[in-house]
Amino acid sequence: MTVPPGIADIRNAATRLSGLIVETPLIESPELNKRFGGRILFKPETLQRTGSFKFRGAYNKLSSLGEAERGRGVVAFSSGNHAQGVAASAAMFGVKAVIAMPADAPAMKIGNVRKMGAEVVPFDRFRDDRMTVVRPWLDKGMALVPPFDDPAIIAGQGTIGLELMAQARALGVSLDAVVIPCGGGGLSSGISVAVKDASPDTAVWA
């Protein structure tokens, strides 16, 4: 990745995703608020299409590809959530998807990916290199859809931050801090850009 995504990229992603994603709500628990002496808001992306935030980035990445490039198909590797997001996105565009998944990934997620029409290539997560596993399809001209380290993926995940800040404003809430789960960093990177653009004084923790 040479140029990191900015707020304009995230807004463009929101436009591409409009009408396709669930605008997940902000919810809170009075019991937790009482326990910690403040308002704690949650944004449950488990309610998102395919069950996680990963659909946002995957669809935005496929949208950003040229028609000819996308038409050659896409390749990804994932233990489950990104795989489902890529498979769903590829199905919506009507293109081939090949997804390398660890042989010990949850059977339900492997089944879901296959139901959405993607080809699953199993591999040993402890022995095999993921890029080596998918290399034959990349050599055929299919496009890689990385799980996190890609500007379009980060911008897609950043749409959560746009929603979050708009929802907080609607509630009349000024956010002291935003806490984001962090694995590869695509989610935390995208949300951070959107949060800091809207509220520079809000602390962001990954």
N, C-alpha and C positions, 0 to 999 in steps of 0.2 A: 504494500500500500504506500503510494507516494504522496497523495494529497488527502489529508483527513477530511471527513465530511463536516460541513458547517450547518448553521440553522436553516439556510435556504434549501439545502439538500433534504433535511428532515421535513420541511414544509412540502417540498415536492413529493416526497414519499407519502405523506399524509393524503395528498391529492390522489395519488395512484391507488391508495388503499381505501379511499372513501367508498362506503357502501359494501365493502368486502370483509371488513373486520368488525369485531365486536368492540364498541367503546366500553371497555370494562369500567365498572363503577368504582368510586371511592367509598369504602365501608369502614365503620368503626365499632368498637366494643366499649360500651359504658363501663364495664368491669375493668378492662385494661386501662382506660382513661383514669379511672379512680385509683387503680393500683400504682400507676406511674406519675400521677399528678399533672397530666397534660392530655392533649388530644393526639391520638395515634391513629392515623389513617392507613388503610391497606388498599392496594389496587390488585385485585385477584385475576392475574392473567391466565390462571387455570380455566377461566371461563371463555378464553379466547378460542377462536377457530383452531382446530387440531389439538386443543388442550394446553397450549403454551404460547409465549410471546414469539416463538421462532417463526411462525407463519408470516409475521410482519416483515422481517428481514428477507426471508426466502422469496416472497412474492415481489418485494421491491427489487431484489437482485434480478429476477427473471424479467421484470418490466424494463430494467435498464439495459438489457441486452438488445442488440439489433435483431430484427426479425429473422434474418438469415442465420445468425449465430444461434439464436434460441431454437430455431427450427432443426438444428443438428442434434439437439438434445442437451441434457444437463447431467452432471455427475456430482455426487456429494458423498461425504462420509459422516456417520453419526451413530450414537447409541440409541437414538429414538426420537427425541423431540424435533431436532433439526431435520431428521429424515422425513418425519411426517409433514413438516412445513414445506419441504421441497417437493415431496410427492404430491401434496394437495395443489401446490402452485403449478407444477408441471401439468397436472390433469386439467386445470383451469385453462391453461394455454394450449392444451392438446399436443404437448411435446413429450418425447421419450425422456425418462429419468432412470438413471442407474445409481443405486445408493449402496455403498459398502457399509455393512453393519456388523458389529461384533457378534460372533456366533452365540454368545451368552447374553445378548441384549434381551429385554423383556419380550416374551413371545407375543404378547398383545400388540406391542408397537411394531414388531416385524410383520405381523398379520395385517395391521392397519396400513402399513406402507404398501404391501402387496395389493390390498383391496383397492387402494387408490391408483393402481396401475403401474407402479414403479417396479423395476427389477431389483431384487435384493442380492447382493454379493456378500456372503458371509466371510469373516476373517477372524483370526486369533488376535485379540487385542494386546496380548502379552508378547507375541512373537512377530507379528506382521507390521510392516510400515504402511500406514493408510494411503499415502501418496503412491507408493509402489503398487498397491492393490488396484487403485483406480487409473493408473497410468495408461493401460491399454485403451481405455475409452477416451481419455484426453488426447491420445495420439491419433484417434479417429476424428478429432475435431469437436468433440463435445465440450461444453463449457463447464468449468468448475464453479460450484456454489459453495464457498467456504462457510463454516459454521459461525465465524465471528470476525476474522481479520480482513474485512473488505468494506470499503466506503458505503456501498449500497446496502449491505447487511446492517451496518451500524446505523445508517440513516433510517432504515425501516424500524429497527428497535427503538430509535429515538422518538418515534411517534407516540410512544407511551409517555414520554416527558411532556410533549405538547398537550396531550389529554390531561395529564396530571395537573399541570399548572392552570389550565382553563377550568378544571373542576374545582380546584382549590379556590380560585377567584370567585367562582359561582357560590361557594360556601362562605365567602368572606373570610377565608383563612389565609394567613401569612405563614408559609412553611419555614420553620427554623432549620430543619434538616430533612434530607431525603436519603434513605438507606436502601441500597440496591444489591441484590444477590450478584455475585461475580464469579464466573468460571473463566471463560476465555476473554471476557472483557467487552464484547460487542454491546451487550445490554447496558452496562454501566457507562460506557463511552457515549452511546447515543443519548441516553437519558440525561447525562451530565451536561451535554451541549445545550439541550432544550431547557433544562432547569436554570442554568447559569445565564442564558440569554434572557429569560423572563424575570429572574430574581437573583442578581449577582451575590446578594448577601446570604442566600440559602446555602448552608453547608451540605456537601454531598459526600456520603460515605459508601464505599464499596465493601 
